[in-house]
Amino acid sequence: MTGNDAAHDIRRLIPRFDHLKWKMAAAGIVIGLVSGLLVVVYRLGIEYGTDASRWIYARIRETPWLIAPWAVAAVAAALAIAWMVVKEPMAGGSGIPQTNGVVICGLKMRWQTILPVRFVGGLLGALFGLSGPIALPVGIWLPDVLGGGSNLIDTAEHARVGLGMLCLLFVAKMLFTSTSFGSGAPGGIFMPILAVGSLAGGICGEVLHRIGDLPSDAVAVFAACVMTGTLAASVKTPITSILLAVEMSGTLTHMLPVAAVAFIALLVSDLLRTKPIYGELLERYVRAQGMQMAIASHVGSGIMELPLEMGAIADGKRVRDVRWPSGCLIIGLRRGESEIVPRGDTRLRAGDYLVVLFSGEEEREVRPAMRRLCDARLD
């Protein structure tokens, strides 16, 4: 069998592979594989870099003269990260505000430069403790504060240290996260928010354990609840916060108090007029770049596929006889197993699937108008 015969057999087995939905499905699979691989490599690099950083700081405590060469290397890394972020500002910070800016404000994202900068900058930051040299004392005296803070969540939930150390870790993590994130280095604040919240919850639980009758096992519940409330109040996503807490704890037993804390925290945050942190970061980024915070006037185009129901307005009519909404175009028609390129004299039938191209600016008007044409009338 020749290569042409094999290709012909594949096209015969999958007759609609070249159609839009199959192309989108194939693209989704490829993008999922590539992005998943990148995420795994990046995550492992961050974890190994943080572990290596803690190991090096432990050696520095044993051999103090290593501070000098390590400080020089940290300064060099900080300068390299700063230079990369200046060249590609979209790669700084957590990346979530920039992504929202692409969707909301029409910002342009150059993945060819953003991807390597975030990779190299994030790995360098993890290796040296993020804040460069503003990390030497923290790494030497409080190495647990380095990194995202997943270790601190475990420490707070199981009360592995005393109340005084929990308070010290809480203050140090707050200050270190603010300094690290404020430097503009590539790195997120999602995990640090969880770490700070869990430490605050661990402190509350430990205090009640010592002065009241709270059992020690309940300290973990306090850590999970306050962690969820902190995330809900800062990001303004209570449902996501609740599901994340359930996923991290692996049980639904404490879902009721976790949900209660999340919504109470959100209420307090709204009463204090606290803005969602990622939205605030986006506004600051837009202002820093000299742009205006506004919804883009043109959001591109979209494609939707609608079934034509029996008794609908468009049922039985020719394409040119239907008063289609402004800003849309019928680009495809699927009838059973057949794909039809519609023309003006093509008669529509119930059961057809219409592929409609529409302008993103008019999406709100096009969708309900198309529904009125394609859905069966109830009168």
C-alpha positions in Angstrom: 0.0 0.0 0.0 1.4 3.4 -1.0 1.4 6.5 1.1 -1.4 8.0 -1.1 -3.6 5.0 -0.6 -3.1 5.1 3.2 -4.0 8.8 3.2 -7.1 8.1 1.1 -8.1 5.4 3.6 -7.7 7.8 6.5 -9.8 10.4 4.8 -12.4 7.8 4.0 -12.5 6.6 7.7 -12.7 10.2 9.0 -14.5 12.0 6.3 -15.0 15.2 8.2 -11.5 15.6 9.7 -10.9 18.7 7.7 -14.0 20.4 9.0 -13.8 23.1 11.6 -14.9 21.1 14.6 -12.4 18.3 14.0 -9.6 20.8 13.4 -10.5 22.5 16.7 -10.5 19.2 18.5 -7.1 18.2 17.0 -5.7 21.6 17.9 -7.1 21.3 21.4 -5.4 17.9 21.9 -2.1 19.2 20.6 -2.3 22.4 22.8 -3.2 20.3 25.8 -0.3 18.0 25.4 2.2 20.8 24.8 0.9 23.0 27.6 0.7 20.1 30.0 4.3 19.1 29.3 5.5 22.7 29.8 3.6 23.0 33.1 5.1 19.7 34.4 8.6 20.7 33.4 8.2 24.2 34.9 6.7 22.9 38.1 9.4 20.3 38.6 12.0 22.9 37.9 10.5 25.3 40.5 10.4 22.5 43.1 13.9 21.3 42.5 15.2 24.9 42.4 13.5 25.7 45.8 14.9 22.5 47.3 18.4 23.3 46.0 18.1 26.8 47.4 17.2 25.5 50.9 20.1 23.0 50.7 22.6 25.8 49.7 21.4 28.0 52.6 21.8 25.2 55.0 25.5 24.8 53.8 25.9 28.6 54.2 24.8 28.3 57.9 27.5 25.7 58.3 30.2 27.5 56.3 29.6 31.3 56.6 32.3 32.3 54.1 30.0 31.0 51.3 27.8 34.0 51.8 30.0 36.2 49.7 30.0 34.2 46.4 26.4 33.3 46.8 25.5 37.0 47.3 27.4 37.8 44.1 25.6 35.1 42.2 22.3 36.3 43.6 22.9 39.9 42.5 23.9 38.6 39.0 20.7 36.6 38.8 18.6 39.5 40.0 20.1 41.8 37.4 19.5 39.2 34.7 15.8 38.8 35.7 15.4 42.5 35.8 16.9 42.9 32.4 14.6 40.2 30.9 11.5 41.7 32.6 12.4 45.2 31.2 12.7 43.7 27.7 9.4 41.7 28.1 7.1 43.4 30.7 4.3 40.9 30.0 6.5 38.1 31.6 6.7 39.8 35.0 4.5 39.0 38.0 2.0 36.1 38.1 0.8 36.2 34.5 -2.8 36.1 35.4 -3.4 39.8 35.2 -1.7 39.9 31.8 -3.8 37.0 30.5 -7.0 38.9 31.7 -5.6 42.0 29.9 -5.4 40.1 26.6 -9.0 39.0 26.9 -10.5 42.2 28.4 -8.3 45.0 27.2 -7.0 43.6 23.9 -3.4 43.5 25.1 -1.0 41.7 22.8 1.0 38.8 24.1 4.2 37.7 22.4 4.5 34.1 23.4 7.9 33.7 21.6 9.5 36.0 24.2 7.2 35.6 27.2 7.6 31.8 27.4 11.5 31.7 27.7 11.6 34.7 30.0 9.1 33.2 32.4 10.9 29.8 32.3 14.3 31.2 32.9 13.3 33.9 35.2 11.1 31.6 37.3 13.8 29.0 37.6 16.4 31.5 38.5 14.1 33.1 41.1 13.4 29.7 42.7 17.1 28.8 42.8 18.0 32.0 44.6 14.9 32.5 46.7 13.1 34.9 44.4 14.1 38.3 45.9 17.8 38.0 45.1 20.2 39.3 47.8 16.2 41.3 49.7 16.4 36.5 50.3 19.9 35.9 52.0 18.8 36.5 55.6 15.5 34.7 55.1 17.2 31.7 53.5 19.7 31.5 56.3 17.3 31.9 59.3 13.9 31.0 57.9 14.3 28.7 54.9 10.8 27.4 55.2 9.5 30.8 54.0 11.2 30.3 50.6 9.2 29.1 47.6 5.5 29.1 47.1 4.6 27.9 50.6 3.1 24.4 50.2 5.3 23.3 53.1 3.9 26.1 55.3 0.4 24.9 54.6 1.3 21.4 55.9 3.1 23.0 58.9 0.1 25.1 59.8 -2.4 22.2 59.4 -0.5 19.8 61.6 0.8 22.4 64.1 4.4 21.1 63.6 5.8 24.2 65.3 4.9 26.3 68.3 2.6 29.3 68.4 5.5 31.7 68.4 7.1 30.2 65.3 3.8 30.2 63.5 3.5 33.9 64.2 7.1 34.5 63.0 6.5 32.5 59.8 3.2 34.4 59.2 4.9 37.8 59.4 8.0 36.7 57.5 5.9 35.1 54.7 3.8 38.3 54.4 6.8 40.6 54.1 8.8 38.2 51.9 5.9 37.6 49.5 5.3 41.4 49.2 9.0 42.1 48.5 9.4 39.2 46.1 6.2 40.0 44.1 6.9 43.7 44.2 10.2 43.2 42.6 8.4 42.3 39.3 10.2 38.9 39.0 8.2 36.1 37.2 6.2 34.3 39.8 2.7 34.0 41.2 1.0 34.9 44.5 -1.7 32.2 44.4 0.2 29.7 46.6 1.6 32.4 48.9 -2.0 33.6 49.5 -2.9 30.1 50.5 0.2 29.8 52.7 -0.5 33.1 54.5 -4.1 32.1 55.1 -3.3 28.7 56.4 -0.7 30.2 58.8 -3.3 32.7 60.1 -5.8 29.8 60.6 -3.2 27.7 62.3 -2.4 30.6 64.7 -6.1 31.0 65.5 -6.6 27.3 66.1 -3.5 27.0 68.2 -4.6 30.0 70.4 -8.0 28.4 71.0 -6.4 25.1 71.7 -4.2 26.6 74.4 -6.7 28.9 76.1 -9.9 26.8 75.4 -11.1 23.3 75.0 -10.4 23.1 71.3 -8.9 19.7 70.4 -5.6 19.7 68.6 -7.1 17.9 65.6 -9.3 20.9 65.0 -6.3 23.2 64.2 -6.2 21.7 60.7 -9.8 22.7 60.2 -9.0 26.3 61.2 -6.1 26.4 58.8 -8.2 25.1 55.9 -11.1 27.5 56.6 -9.0 30.6 57.0 -6.9 29.7 53.9 -10.2 29.4 51.9 -11.5 32.7 53.3 -8.2 34.5 52.5 -8.3 33.3 48.9 -12.0 34.2 48.5 -11.6 37.7 49.9 -8.5 38.5 47.9 -9.5 37.0 44.5 -13.3 37.2 44.9 -13.9 33.7 43.8 -15.7 31.9 46.6 -16.8 28.8 44.7 -13.3 28.2 43.3 -11.8 28.7 46.8 -14.2 26.2 48.3 -13.5 23.5 45.7 -9.8 24.1 46.0 -10.0 23.5 49.8 -12.0 20.4 49.3 -9.5 19.1 46.8 -6.5 19.9 49.0 -8.1 18.3 52.1 -9.4 15.3 50.2 -12.7 15.2 52.2 -16.1 16.7 52.2 -16.5 16.5 56.0 -15.5 20.2 56.6 -17.2 21.6 53.5 -19.9 23.5 55.4 -17.6 25.5 57.7 -15.2 26.1 54.8 -18.1 27.4 52.6 -19.4 29.6 55.5 -16.0 31.2 56.0 -15.5 31.8 52.3 -18.8 33.7 51.9 -18.3 35.6 55.2 -14.8 36.6 54.1 -16.2 37.7 50.7 -18.9 39.7 52.4 -16.4 41.5 54.7 -14.2 42.1 51.6 -17.1 43.7 49.8 -18.1 45.9 52.8 -14.5 47.1 52.9 -14.6 47.8 49.2 -11.6 45.6 48.5 -10.9 45.1 44.8 -10.1 41.7 43.4 -6.3 41.4 43.5 -5.8 40.3 39.9 -8.1 43.0 38.6 -6.1 45.6 40.7 -2.9 44.2 39.3 -4.2 44.5 35.8 -5.1 48.1 36.3 -1.6 48.9 37.7 0.0 47.1 34.8 -2.1 49.0 32.2 -1.3 52.3 33.9 2.4 51.4 34.1 2.4 50.8 30.3 0.7 54.1 29.6 -2.5 52.6 28.4 -6.1 53.1 29.4 -8.2 50.5 31.1 -11.1 50.0 28.7 -12.9 47.1 27.0 -11.5 46.6 23.6 -13.8 48.0 20.9 -13.2 45.0 18.7 -13.1 41.5 20.2 -12.6 39.6 17.0 -15.1 37.1 15.6 -16.7 33.9 16.7 -18.3 30.8 15.4 -21.3 29.0 16.7 -23.3 25.9 15.6 -27.0 26.0 16.0 -29.6 23.2 15.3 -32.6 24.2 13.3 -35.8 23.0 15.0 -39.0 21.9 13.4 -41.5 24.8 13.2 -38.8 27.5 13.6 -39.0 30.7 11.6 -36.1 29.6 9.3 -37.5 26.0 8.8 -38.4 25.4 5.2 -37.1 28.7 3.9 -34.3 29.4 1.5 -31.1 31.0 2.9 -31.7 34.3 1.0 -35.3 34.6 2.2 -34.4 34.6 5.9 -33.7 38.0 7.6 -30.4 37.0 9.3 -29.2 39.3 12.0 -26.6 42.0 11.0 -23.0 40.9 11.5 -23.4 37.2 10.9 -22.8 34.9 7.9 -23.9 31.3 7.4 -20.7 29.5 6.4 -21.7 25.9 6.7 -24.6 23.5 7.0 -24.5 20.0 8.3 -27.4 17.7 7.2 -27.1 14.2 8.6 -23.7 12.9 7.4 -23.4 15.5 4.6 -21.7 18.8 4.8 -23.2 21.5 2.6 -21.8 24.8 1.6 -25.0 27.0 1.7 -26.0 29.2 -1.2 -28.8 31.7 -1.5 -31.2 29.1 -2.9 -30.4 26.4 -0.4 -33.6 25.4 1.4 -33.2 24.9 5.1 -34.8 21.9 6.8 -35.5 20.9 10.4 -32.6 19.0 11.8 -30.0 21.0 9.9 -27.0 22.3 11.9 -26.0 25.8 10.9 -22.4 27.0 11.3 -22.6 30.8 11.8 -19.7 33.2 11.7 -20.4 36.4 13.6 -18.6 39.6 14.6 -17.5 39.6 18.2 -18.7 43.2 18.6 -22.3 42.1 18.0 -22.3 38.8 19.8 -24.9 39.8 22.4 -27.3 40.7 19.6 -26.5 37.9 17.2 -27.0 35.0 19.6 -30.5 35.7 20.8 -31.5 36.7 17.2 -30.3 33.4 15.8 -32.1 31.6 18.6 -35.3 33.2 17.6 -34.8 32.1 14.0 -33.7 28.5 14.7 -35.7 27.5 17.8 -39.3 26.2 17.6 -42.0 28.7 18.4 -44.1 27.9 21.4 -47.2 29.8 20.2 
